[in-house]
Amino acid sequence: MKTMEAGSINTLTVQKRKLLVLDLDETLVHTSYSPILGAEYKSKKGLFYLYERPHLKDFLDRFFVEYDLAIWSASKAEYVRWIIRSTVLSDHQFVFVNSRKHCKRIFGKDGLVEYQKDLTPYLSRYEKVVMLDDVPKMVVRIECCIKVPEYKGGWDNYLLIELLF
């Protein structure tokens, strides 16, 4: 039986993964108070029609191989759960799902409440941290954020396919 000497450490080489954090509203999905002509909604809850950005499944399947996936929305938790349950997001596992309660509440220049997403705690845990968001100014560690054009519903949006290549 092999014994370790005092002070020696048996270490395993742990390869850090990459983290891809995804915003929901206007990044992966869009909700509206009325149907959008020519678009198929995924779910309807109360007054809201929910639309999924085209090619979301292919995008998630591709990045799941190389990245840990996470969701971070400034929306309330119940709304976030509804979106996940109602879209292809429900087919994937996420290392975390953060909602408004995980954001830092600040007051913007106009005096309105805004919600910041602080990626700092995740930087030491991952080789690389990237966030897709349509409002990068609300991401602390903005250098980690990729601004995506707002998704306003509809089928003719190819952003996620373009990100695959």
Z-matrix of the N, CA and C atoms (Angstrom, degrees):
N
C 1 1.440
C 2 1.526 1 108.81
N 3 1.342 2 115.75 1 130.04
C 4 1.457 3 120.61 2 -177.91
C 5 1.522 4 108.89 3 -86.97
N 6 1.289 5 118.31 4 132.23
C 7 1.458 6 122.51 5 178.22
C 8 1.515 7 109.17 6 -113.01
N 9 1.303 8 115.71 7 153.07
C 10 1.459 9 120.94 8 178.50
C 11 1.518 10 108.90 9 -95.23
N 12 1.297 11 116.66 10 140.04
C 13 1.462 12 120.82 11 176.38
C 14 1.518 13 109.10 12 -74.14
N 15 1.320 14 115.34 13 151.78
C 16 1.457 15 119.95 14 177.49
C 17 1.529 16 109.10 15 -56.99
N 18 1.300 17 116.55 16 136.17
C 19 1.454 18 121.07 17 178.03
C 20 1.516 19 114.27 18 89.70
N 21 1.326 20 118.53 19 -13.29
C 22 1.464 21 118.93 20 177.96
C 23 1.526 22 108.89 21 -87.05
N 24 1.283 23 114.66 22 149.07
C 25 1.465 24 119.86 23 -177.79
C 26 1.511 25 108.44 24 -124.83
N 27 1.320 26 115.25 25 131.28
C 28 1.452 27 121.26 26 175.49
C 29 1.531 28 106.45 27 -89.94
N 30 1.315 29 116.61 28 106.21
C 31 1.460 30 119.38 29 -175.84
C 32 1.518 31 110.68 30 -109.17
N 33 1.293 32 114.00 31 144.86
C 34 1.461 33 121.39 32 173.09
C 35 1.514 34 107.07 33 -104.38
N 36 1.288 35 115.85 34 143.27
C 37 1.457 36 118.94 35 175.44
C 38 1.526 37 106.97 36 -80.81
N 39 1.321 38 115.53 37 116.23
C 40 1.453 39 121.33 38 -179.53
C 41 1.524 40 107.60 39 -105.48
N 42 1.298 41 115.25 40 120.48
C 43 1.455 42 119.45 41 179.43
C 44 1.520 43 108.43 42 -87.45
N 45 1.334 44 116.43 43 121.86
C 46 1.451 45 120.05 44 178.16
C 47 1.530 46 109.41 45 -72.82
N 48 1.305 47 114.87 46 141.12
C 49 1.463 48 120.00 47 175.94
C 50 1.521 49 109.57 48 -91.76
N 51 1.296 50 115.31 49 176.54
C 52 1.454 51 122.31 50 175.53
C 53 1.526 52 107.54 51 -100.71
N 54 1.320 53 116.36 52 153.01
C 55 1.462 54 122.14 53 -179.92
C 56 1.520 55 109.16 54 -118.69
N 57 1.327 56 116.23 55 127.65
C 58 1.458 57 122.69 56 174.71
C 59 1.526 58 107.61 57 -113.92
N 60 1.329 59 116.28 58 113.40
C 61 1.461 60 122.76 59 -178.98
C 62 1.526 61 107.57 60 -101.58
N 63 1.324 62 115.54 61 130.48
C 64 1.461 63 121.14 62 -173.97
C 65 1.524 64 111.54 63 -117.22
N 66 1.319 65 116.03 64 126.60
C 67 1.459 66 121.64 65 171.18
C 68 1.530 67 107.23 66 -77.31
N 69 1.313 68 117.61 67 159.47
C 70 1.467 69 120.19 68 -179.78
C 71 1.533 70 112.47 69 -100.29
N 72 1.335 71 116.72 70 -72.73
C 73 1.461 72 120.99 71 -171.97
C 74 1.522 73 112.81 72 -61.48
N 75 1.321 74 114.55 73 126.07
C 76 1.461 75 124.86 74 179.74
C 77 1.521 76 113.26 75 66.34
N 78 1.340 77 117.75 76 2.83
C 79 1.459 78 121.89 77 172.98
C 80 1.520 79 109.06 78 -108.27
N 81 1.334 80 117.44 79 -58.87
C 82 1.470 81 121.45 80 178.16
C 83 1.512 82 112.90 81 -103.66
N 84 1.324 83 116.90 82 -27.26
C 85 1.466 84 121.41 83 -177.03
C 86 1.522 85 110.25 84 -138.53
N 87 1.321 86 114.37 85 168.50
C 88 1.462 87 121.47 86 174.19
C 89 1.522 88 106.95 87 -141.57
N 90 1.317 89 116.04 88 138.67
C 91 1.462 90 120.12 89 172.51
C 92 1.518 91 108.22 90 -117.98
N 93 1.330 92 114.54 91 146.60
C 94 1.460 93 119.04 92 178.27
C 95 1.524 94 108.85 93 -142.20
N 96 1.334 95 114.72 94 162.33
C 97 1.463 96 120.44 95 179.66
C 98 1.524 97 112.69 96 -84.08
N 99 1.322 98 116.26 97 -6.78
C 100 1.462 99 119.43 98 179.10
C 101 1.526 100 109.24 99 -142.78
N 102 1.325 101 116.87 100 156.55
C 103 1.467 102 119.22 101 179.04
C 104 1.530 103 110.92 102 -62.71
N 105 1.316 104 116.16 103 148.81
C 106 1.459 105 122.12 104 177.27
C 107 1.524 106 107.70 105 -99.04
N 108 1.300 107 116.38 106 124.42
C 109 1.455 108 122.70 107 -177.19
C 110 1.527 109 111.02 108 -57.03
N 111 1.321 110 116.95 109 126.27
C 112 1.454 111 121.87 110 176.87
C 113 1.523 112 114.68 111 82.84
N 114 1.324 113 117.87 112 4.06
C 115 1.464 114 120.82 113 -179.55
C 116 1.525 115 109.85 114 -119.36
N 117 1.313 116 115.61 115 146.42
C 118 1.464 117 120.54 116 179.36
C 119 1.524 118 109.28 117 -100.59
N 120 1.329 119 115.69 118 122.95
C 121 1.461 120 118.06 119 179.68
C 122 1.526 121 109.63 120 -83.89
N 123 1.347 122 115.28 121 151.28
C 124 1.470 123 122.21 122 -177.62
C 125 1.512 124 111.67 123 -86.02
N 126 1.322 125 116.51 124 -31.19
C 127 1.455 126 120.75 125 -175.84
C 128 1.519 127 108.52 126 -160.91
N 129 1.310 128 114.94 127 158.80
C 130 1.466 129 121.06 128 174.58
C 131 1.517 130 107.03 129 -133.44
N 132 1.325 131 115.70 130 129.04
C 133 1.458 132 121.05 131 178.47
C 134 1.512 133 107.55 132 -135.28
N 135 1.316 134 116.23 133 116.21
C 136 1.463 135 119.70 134 -175.72
C 137 1.511 136 109.25 135 59.08
N 138 1.311 137 116.58 136 -123.10
C 139 1.464 138 121.71 137 -179.64
C 140 1.525 139 113.45 138 -88.55
N 141 1.342 140 117.65 139 -6.10
C 142 1.465 141 121.26 140 -172.46
C 143 1.523 142 113.40 141 -92.41
N 144 1.331 143 115.14 142 131.53
C 145 1.465 144 122.77 143 168.77
C 146 1.529 145 106.03 144 -102.89
N 147 1.321 146 117.00 145 130.82
C 148 1.459 147 122.30 146 -176.28
C 149 1.525 148 110.52 147 -106.69
N 150 1.330 149 116.08 148 126.25
C 151 1.466 150 123.34 149 178.66
C 152 1.520 151 109.71 150 -118.45
N 153 1.316 152 115.64 151 137.50
C 154 1.460 153 123.11 152 -179.36
C 155 1.531 154 108.95 153 -100.91
N 156 1.321 155 116.59 154 134.62
C 157 1.469 156 119.93 155 178.25
C 158 1.528 157 109.00 156 -60.54
N 159 1.325 158 118.11 157 132.97
C 160 1.470 159 120.79 158 -179.39
C 161 1.532 160 112.08 159 -56.51
N 162 1.317 161 115.76 160 144.31
C 163 1.468 162 125.26 161 176.07
C 164 1.526 163 113.13 162 72.81
N 165 1.321 164 117.13 163 18.05
C 166 1.464 165 120.26 164 -178.76
C 167 1.526 166 111.80 165 -62.92
N 168 1.313 167 118.10 166 -41.36
C 169 1.468 168 120.67 167 -179.23
C 170 1.534 169 110.92 168 -61.15
N 171 1.327 170 117.43 169 -48.21
C 172 1.469 171 120.98 170 179.06
C 173 1.526 172 111.26 171 -59.89
N 174 1.316 173 115.91 172 -41.03
C 175 1.456 174 121.59 173 179.22
C 176 1.534 175 110.67 174 -61.50
N 177 1.322 176 117.03 175 -49.63
C 178 1.463 177 121.21 176 -179.12
C 179 1.525 178 111.36 177 -63.78
N 180 1.332 179 116.60 178 -44.07
C 181 1.468 180 120.19 179 179.90
C 182 1.518 181 111.22 180 -59.87
N 183 1.308 182 117.36 181 -40.41
C 184 1.465 183 121.93 182 -178.53
C 185 1.526 184 112.08 183 -68.27
N 186 1.333 185 116.31 184 -46.77
C 187 1.460 186 119.27 185 -175.29
C 188 1.519 187 112.95 186 -79.81
N 189 1.315 188 117.98 187 -18.94
C 190 1.462 189 121.59 188 177.55
C 191 1.526 190 111.54 189 -61.72
N 192 1.321 191 116.92 190 -29.74
C 193 1.462 192 122.09 191 -178.98
C 194 1.529 193 111.01 192 -64.66
N 195 1.316 194 117.16 193 -40.41
C 196 1.458 195 122.07 194 -171.58
C 197 1.529 196 113.93 195 -104.84
N 198 1.312 197 117.40 196 -20.90
C 199 1.460 198 122.15 197 -173.21
C 200 1.524 199 111.55 198 -124.88
N 201 1.326 200 116.26 199 149.75
C 202 1.457 201 120.72 200 160.78
C 203 1.523 202 104.96 201 -77.58
N 204 1.313 203 116.72 202 137.36
C 205 1.458 204 120.86 203 -178.50
C 206 1.523 205 110.14 204 -104.58
N 207 1.338 206 115.83 205 144.53
C 208 1.458 207 121.77 206 178.13
C 209 1.523 208 108.94 207 -144.01
N 210 1.311 209 115.35 208 158.18
C 211 1.469 210 122.67 209 176.88
C 212 1.519 211 107.39 210 -117.23
N 213 1.332 212 115.60 211 137.11
C 214 1.467 213 119.43 212 172.85
C 215 1.524 214 108.09 213 -143.25
N 216 1.317 215 115.46 214 112.67
C 217 1.457 216 122.31 215 -178.93
C 218 1.523 217 109.91 216 -122.54
N 219 1.310 218 116.26 217 147.42
C 220 1.461 219 120.78 218 174.77
C 221 1.528 220 110.81 219 -84.08
N 222 1.318 221 117.04 220 3.78
C 223 1.461 222 121.71 221 178.57
C 224 1.526 223 110.99 222 -83.45
N 225 1.314 224 115.43 223 167.00
C 226 1.465 225 120.84 224 179.18
C 227 1.528 226 110.77 225 -70.45
N 228 1.323 227 115.90 226 153.25
C 229 1.465 228 123.02 227 -173.39
C 230 1.533 229 112.80 228 -58.23
N 231 1.319 230 118.57 229 -41.46
C 232 1.467 231 120.81 230 -178.98
C 233 1.524 232 111.08 231 -61.98
N 234 1.307 233 117.26 232 -41.83
C 235 1.459 234 123.20 233 177.89
C 236 1.529 235 110.50 234 -64.27
N 237 1.329 236 116.71 235 -43.65
C 238 1.468 237 121.76 236 178.73
C 239 1.535 238 109.91 237 -60.67
N 240 1.325 239 117.10 238 -45.21
C 241 1.483 240 120.81 239 178.57
C 242 1.525 241 110.84 240 -60.33
N 243 1.330 242 117.77 241 -41.12
C 244 1.469 243 121.43 242 179.05
C 245 1.534 244 110.49 243 -61.62
N 246 1.323 245 116.78 244 -44.60
C 247 1.466 246 120.42 245 179.60
C 248 1.527 247 110.41 246 -61.70
N 249 1.314 248 117.19 247 -46.97
C 250 1.470 249 120.28 248 -178.92
C 251 1.521 250 110.72 249 -62.14
N 252 1.325 251 117.37 250 -46.34
C 253 1.476 252 121.21 251 -179.65
C 254 1.527 253 112.24 252 -62.51
N 255 1.320 254 117.46 253 -30.38
C 256 1.463 255 122.30 254 -170.62
C 257 1.526 256 114.73 255 -94.30
N 258 1.318 257 117.89 256 -2.69
C 259 1.468 258 121.22 257 -175.25
C 260 1.528 259 110.20 258 -128.86
N 261 1.323 260 116.68 259 -179.19
C 262 1.475 261 120.91 260 177.27
C 263 1.523 262 111.69 261 -65.84
N 264 1.313 263 117.68 262 -10.19
C 265 1.465 264 120.48 263 175.33
C 266 1.528 265 110.76 264 -58.42
N 267 1.319 266 116.33 265 -28.66
C 268 1.473 267 120.22 266 -179.05
C 269 1.529 268 112.42 267 -66.49
N 270 1.317 269 117.79 268 -16.44
C 271 1.471 270 122.07 269 179.69
C 272 1.528 271 112.70 270 -86.25
N 273 1.308 272 118.25 271 0.04
C 274 1.464 273 121.85 272 -174.74
C 275 1.518 274 111.14 273 -124.03
N 276 1.320 275 114.82 274 154.46
C 277 1.462 276 120.61 275 174.93
C 278 1.517 277 108.52 276 -99.99
N 279 1.319 278 115.43 277 140.99
C 280 1.459 279 121.76 278 -179.84
C 281 1.522 280 108.87 279 -120.45
N 282 1.333 281 116.74 280 141.17
C 283 1.462 282 119.87 281 -179.68
C 284 1.524 283 110.83 282 -69.38
N 285 1.322 284 116.47 283 -26.49
C 286 1.465 285 120.37 284 169.20
C 287 1.519 286 109.05 285 -157.65
N 288 1.324 287 114.71 286 155.21
C 289 1.462 288 122.82 287 173.16
C 290 1.525 289 105.38 288 -127.61
N 291 1.316 290 115.59 289 106.70
C 292 1.460 291 121.08 290 -179.58
C 293 1.519 292 109.81 291 -102.67
N 294 1.322 293 114.88 292 144.04
C 295 1.460 294 121.34 293 178.30
C 296 1.529 295 108.81 294 -125.65
N 297 1.308 296 116.46 295 -165.25
C 298 1.465 297 121.84 296 -175.42
C 299 1.531 298 112.53 297 -53.13
N 300 1.323 299 117.45 298 -36.52
C 301 1.471 300 119.55 299 -176.84
C 302 1.537 301 112.29 300 -66.37
N 303 1.332 302 117.56 301 -14.76
C 304 1.464 303 121.96 302 177.74
C 305 1.529 304 112.20 303 -95.56
N 306 1.308 305 116.72 304 0.28
C 307 1.466 306 122.20 305 -179.24
C 308 1.528 307 110.28 306 -95.09
N 309 1.313 308 115.05 307 157.63
C 310 1.455 309 121.15 308 173.54
C 311 1.523 310 107.33 309 -90.93
N 312 1.310 311 116.10 310 126.25
C 313 1.460 312 121.90 311 -178.75
C 314 1.523 313 109.01 312 -86.21
N 315 1.330 314 115.48 313 123.70
C 316 1.465 315 120.68 314 178.80
C 317 1.527 316 109.02 315 -132.21
N 318 1.313 317 116.04 316 167.97
C 319 1.453 318 120.55 317 175.24
C 320 1.520 319 108.59 318 -107.34
N 321 1.318 320 115.74 319 126.40
C 322 1.457 321 121.38 320 -179.79
C 323 1.517 322 111.44 321 -75.06
N 324 1.323 323 115.29 322 178.91
C 325 1.466 324 121.57 323 -178.78
C 326 1.519 325 112.48 324 -59.67
N 327 1.330 326 115.60 325 -30.86
C 328 1.459 327 119.88 326 -179.46
C 329 1.525 328 112.52 327 -88.12
N 330 1.340 329 116.72 328 4.30
C 331 1.459 330 120.99 329 178.90
C 332 1.515 331 114.58 330 86.96
N 333 1.327 332 117.00 331 -3.78
C 334 1.461 333 120.49 332 179.80
C 335 1.530 334 110.58 333 -82.49
N 336 1.320 335 115.59 334 150.49
C 337 1.462 336 121.30 335 178.88
C 338 1.528 337 109.60 336 -71.91
N 339 1.334 338 115.56 337 133.91
C 340 1.460 339 122.56 338 175.04
C 341 1.518 340 107.85 339 -127.48
N 342 1.322 341 116.23 340 159.74
C 343 1.461 342 121.12 341 -176.36
C 344 1.524 343 110.07 342 -123.49
N 345 1.339 344 116.29 343 118.72
C 346 1.461 345 122.08 344 -179.16
C 347 1.526 346 110.97 345 -94.89
N 348 1.320 347 115.23 346 145.34
C 349 1.467 348 123.14 347 176.89
C 350 1.525 349 107.15 348 -110.75
N 351 1.333 350 116.35 349 113.86
C 352 1.456 351 120.91 350 -175.62
C 353 1.527 352 110.71 351 -100.11
N 354 1.323 353 116.08 352 110.38
C 355 1.469 354 121.46 353 -178.19
C 356 1.527 355 113.23 354 -83.63
N 357 1.320 356 118.24 355 -7.28
C 358 1.463 357 122.39 356 -174.17
C 359 1.529 358 114.06 357 -48.59
N 360 1.349 359 120.40 358 -47.04
C 361 1.470 360 119.41 359 -177.56
C 362 1.534 361 114.44 360 -61.62
N 363 1.304 362 117.74 361 -19.32
C 364 1.467 363 121.11 362 -176.51
C 365 1.533 364 112.96 363 -91.54
N 366 1.322 365 116.93 364 -15.26
C 367 1.468 366 120.45 365 -173.86
C 368 1.526 367 112.86 366 -62.75
N 369 1.313 368 117.93 367 -37.86
C 370 1.468 369 119.85 368 -178.05
C 371 1.525 370 112.35 369 -79.12
N 372 1.301 371 117.08 370 -16.10
C 373 1.468 372 121.13 371 -177.39
C 374 1.529 373 113.23 372 -88.62
N 375 1.321 374 116.44 373 -15.28
C 376 1.461 375 120.64 374 -173.85
C 377 1.523 376 111.12 375 -129.39
N 378 1.317 377 114.32 376 151.33
C 379 1.470 378 120.88 377 175.29
C 380 1.526 379 110.08 378 -62.16
N 381 1.337 380 115.80 379 -38.88
C 382 1.460 381 121.92 380 -177.12
C 383 1.522 382 107.65 381 -150.86
N 384 1.323 383 117.01 382 139.72
C 385 1.466 384 122.65 383 176.49
C 386 1.520 385 107.74 384 -122.69
N 387 1.331 386 115.77 385 126.34
C 388 1.463 387 122.11 386 179.64
C 389 1.523 388 107.77 387 -131.25
N 390 1.323 389 116.16 388 138.48
C 391 1.464 390 120.45 389 175.78
C 392 1.516 391 109.29 390 -125.23
N 393 1.325 392 115.87 391 135.91
C 394 1.467 393 121.53 392 171.80
C 395 1.519 394 107.05 393 -100.52
N 396 1.332 395 116.17 394 123.87
C 397 1.462 396 120.58 395 -178.14
C 398 1.521 397 108.01 396 -153.08
N 399 1.325 398 116.13 397 147.49
C 400 1.459 399 119.53 398 177.51
C 401 1.532 400 111.67 399 -86.60
N 402 1.345 401 117.63 400 -8.99
C 403 1.466 402 121.72 401 179.33
C 404 1.536 403 109.13 402 -130.28
N 405 1.333 404 117.73 403 76.91
C 406 1.461 405 120.67 404 -175.51
C 407 1.528 406 114.61 405 -62.13
N 408 1.318 407 117.98 406 -23.68
C 409 1.472 408 119.51 407 -179.48
C 410 1.528 409 111.36 408 -62.39
N 411 1.329 410 118.02 409 -17.77
C 412 1.457 411 121.48 410 179.94
C 413 1.523 412 112.29 411 -93.63
N 414 1.333 413 117.38 412 8.03
C 415 1.462 414 121.79 413 179.17
C 416 1.523 415 108.62 414 -107.88
N 417 1.337 416 116.10 415 120.38
C 418 1.461 417 120.19 416 174.38
C 419 1.515 418 106.10 417 -81.40
N 420 1.287 419 115.80 418 130.93
C 421 1.461 420 126.34 419 -167.60
C 422 1.530 421 107.18 420 82.92
N 423 1.315 422 113.86 421 53.55
C 424 1.460 423 122.40 422 -175.59
C 425 1.524 424 112.25 423 -56.11
N 426 1.333 425 117.04 424 -24.54
C 427 1.467 426 119.50 425 178.53
C 428 1.525 427 111.70 426 -63.89
N 429 1.321 428 117.02 427 -15.88
C 430 1.473 429 121.61 428 178.55
C 431 1.529 430 111.75 429 -89.81
N 432 1.317 431 116.78 430 -7.12
C 433 1.466 432 120.49 431 -171.42
C 434 1.526 433 112.26 432 -98.88
N 435 1.319 434 114.85 433 133.64
C 436 1.458 435 121.90 434 171.89
C 437 1.520 436 107.03 435 -105.22
N 438 1.328 437 115.90 436 118.68
C 439 1.464 438 120.12 437 179.34
C 440 1.514 439 109.09 438 -76.03
N 441 1.320 440 115.03 439 128.12
C 442 1.458 441 120.08 440 175.45
C 443 1.524 442 108.75 441 -112.32
N 444 1.319 443 117.17 442 146.14
C 445 1.465 444 119.21 443 177.25
C 446 1.528 445 110.13 444 -62.24
N 447 1.311 446 115.52 445 144.94
C 448 1.467 447 120.14 446 178.58
C 449 1.518 448 110.94 447 -57.53
N 450 1.320 449 114.88 448 136.66
C 451 1.462 450 120.65 449 172.88
C 452 1.520 451 107.06 450 -98.12
N 453 1.319 452 116.60 451 123.65
C 454 1.461 453 121.95 452 -177.39
C 455 1.527 454 112.16 453 -114.74
N 456 1.332 455 116.45 454 25.41
C 457 1.459 456 120.48 455 179.79
C 458 1.519 457 110.41 456 92.15
N 459 1.308 458 114.70 457 171.73
C 460 1.461 459 119.00 458 179.25
C 461 1.515 460 111.75 459 101.73
N 462 1.305 461 115.16 460 165.59
C 463 1.467 462 122.10 461 -174.03
C 464 1.519 463 112.66 462 -101.01
N 465 1.324 464 118.27 463 -15.42
C 466 1.469 465 121.46 464 -171.70
C 467 1.531 466 112.54 465 -95.67
N 468 1.319 467 116.11 466 50.59
C 469 1.455 468 121.14 467 -179.34
C 470 1.517 469 108.11 468 -123.00
N 471 1.319 470 116.91 469 123.15
C 472 1.466 471 121.22 470 -172.53
C 473 1.530 472 113.16 471 -115.05
N 474 1.326 473 117.40 472 12.88
C 475 1.458 474 119.51 473 -176.24
C 476 1.525 475 113.10 474 -55.50
N 477 1.324 476 118.47 475 -47.79
C 478 1.466 477 120.14 476 -176.14
C 479 1.521 478 112.14 477 -65.68
N 480 1.326 479 117.02 478 -34.62
C 481 1.479 480 120.04 479 175.47
C 482 1.530 481 109.07 480 -65.42
N 483 1.331 482 117.51 481 -41.94
C 484 1.461 483 120.99 482 179.39
C 485 1.526 484 111.57 483 -62.60
N 486 1.329 485 117.73 484 -35.13
C 487 1.465 486 121.22 485 179.06
C 488 1.535 487 112.03 486 -70.29
N 489 1.310 488 116.74 487 -19.69
C 490 1.460 489 120.54 488 178.89
C 491 1.529 490 112.18 489 -70.89
N 492 1.329 491 116.21 490 -22.93
C 493 1.465 492 120.52 491 -174.55
C 494 1.478 493 113.33 492 -114.99
